[in-house]
Amino acid sequence: MGSAQLCQTDAECVNQMKCRWQVCTIPTTIDGISVTLTPNLTMCGIQSDAPFDCTACPGATNCAQQAN
């Protein structure tokens, strides 16, 4: 099981990672049903290891604005 640090600023991140908006695909099970979550999150460093499959938000600094 993986873990990631959510953030709002670079100052919250360790090892000089950057707080980055990311588009993620996270497979999970809810009430016995397999689902894939696709949240836009700010996390320290790009999270690409299982269970996360994230990429930097393309073309925008804020995924929430990009989704509109």
C-alpha positions as CSV (number, residue, x, y, z in Angstrom):
1,M,0.0,0.0,0.0
2,G,1.4,3.4,-1.0
3,S,1.2,6.7,0.8
4,A,1.5,10.3,-0.3
5,Q,1.6,13.7,1.4
6,L,-1.1,16.1,0.5
7,C,0.0,19.7,0.5
8,Q,-1.0,23.3,-0.2
9,T,2.5,24.8,-0.4
10,D,6.1,23.7,-1.2
11,A,7.1,24.4,2.4
12,E,5.0,21.4,3.6
13,C,7.0,19.0,1.4
14,V,10.2,17.2,2.5
15,N,13.3,16.5,0.4
16,Q,12.8,19.7,-1.6
17,M,9.8,18.2,-3.5
18,K,7.3,20.6,-5.0
19,C,3.6,20.7,-4.1
20,R,2.1,19.9,-7.5
21,W,-1.5,19.7,-8.9
22,Q,-1.9,16.2,-10.2
23,V,-4.5,14.2,-12.2
24,C,-4.7,10.8,-10.5
25,T,-6.2,7.4,-11.3
26,I,-6.7,5.3,-8.1
27,P,-8.3,1.9,-8.3
28,T,-10.2,0.9,-5.1
29,T,-13.1,-1.2,-3.8
30,I,-16.2,0.4,-2.3
31,D,-18.8,-1.9,-0.8
32,G,-17.3,-4.9,-2.7
33,I,-17.5,-3.1,-6.0
34,S,-14.3,-2.2,-7.9
35,V,-14.2,1.4,-8.9
36,T,-11.6,3.8,-10.2
37,L,-11.4,7.2,-8.6
38,T,-10.0,10.1,-10.7
39,P,-9.3,13.0,-8.2
40,N,-7.3,16.1,-8.9
41,L,-5.1,16.5,-5.9
42,T,-2.1,18.6,-4.7
43,M,0.6,16.3,-3.4
44,C,4.3,16.5,-2.7
45,G,6.1,15.3,-5.8
46,I,4.4,13.4,-8.7
47,Q,2.9,10.2,-7.3
48,S,3.3,7.5,-9.9
49,D,3.8,4.4,-7.8
50,A,1.0,2.0,-6.9
51,P,-1.7,2.6,-5.8
52,F,-1.4,6.0,-7.4
53,D,-1.1,6.7,-11.1
54,C,-0.8,10.5,-11.3
55,T,0.6,12.9,-13.8
56,A,1.2,16.6,-13.5
57,C,-1.8,18.8,-14.6
58,P,-1.1,19.6,-18.3
59,G,-1.4,23.2,-19.3
60,A,-2.6,24.6,-16.0
61,T,-1.2,25.2,-12.5
62,N,-4.5,24.3,-11.0
63,C,-6.4,21.2,-12.0
64,A,-9.6,22.5,-10.5
65,Q,-9.6,25.5,-12.9
66,Q,-8.6,23.3,-15.8
67,A,-11.6,21.0,-15.3
68,N,-14.0,23.9,-15.6
